[in-house]
């Protein structure tokens, strides 16, 4: 998959409902930062995923977050939305596959 270089939890704070994970690409060793924050509205999880270098990621961040959303939806019945060209036009417009 897209995270063939692996991943590691860099920081977690159960009391604050926070997890920071680094994902590494297999071919070039690029690092992406992903943060999860649980709280706010009942059961809401906020996620931020960002490439460290430049602004092009060849849609890797969207693929990763859509994978998480699909897993949570299919396995646990969570209500999740996918990142699509309709919901995030600028991102898809500037990031070719």
C-alpha positions, 0 to 999 in steps of 0.5 A: 500500500501507500505506507509501505515504509511503515509507521510509528506513534510519536506521541500519544496522550490518552487524557487529551485524546490525542495521537500523533503518527508518522507514516513513511513511503516505501520508495523515497522515505517521505514522511507524512504527519497524521494527528488524531484528536478525540473529543468535542461533540460526542464521539467526534474524531478530528484528523489532520494529515500533512506531507512534510515536503511541498504541497504535492502528495499524489493523493496519498494523504486522501487515500490514507484517510479514506482507508481509515474512514472505510475501516471505521465505517465497515468494521465498527459502523462509524459515520464517516465521510470520504475525501473526494474531488467534490468535497476537496476540489482544490486538493484533487485539482493540484495533486495528480495521481 
